[in-house]
């Protein structure tokens, strides 16, 4: 319960920082919208990629995804990060290509 309370305070702090940020940084909110734990992933984005603003997300790609993938705790987080960064799922793409080949 103490950990939940501490996480709740971190989330409130992140939201306050984001709402006061003159650059409009809402990284934590974007992560939350993607279904990701905003406390955990905000720290990863900041410490691993030096990304502090949601505006910076548009410049991230496959190389940055590879770095983030090392920190994934659940399989669904991979898909959430891929969607957030606009990185195609290689496995899904291969399956689609195989289906196209079979149809031909």
Secondary structure as UniProt FT lines:
FT   HELIX           2..20
FT   TURN            22..23
FT   HELIX           27..33
FT   TURN            34..35
FT   HELIX           38..49
FT   HELIX           54..59
FT   HELIX           62..69
FT   TURN            70..71
FT   HELIX           75..85
FT   HELIX           90..103
//
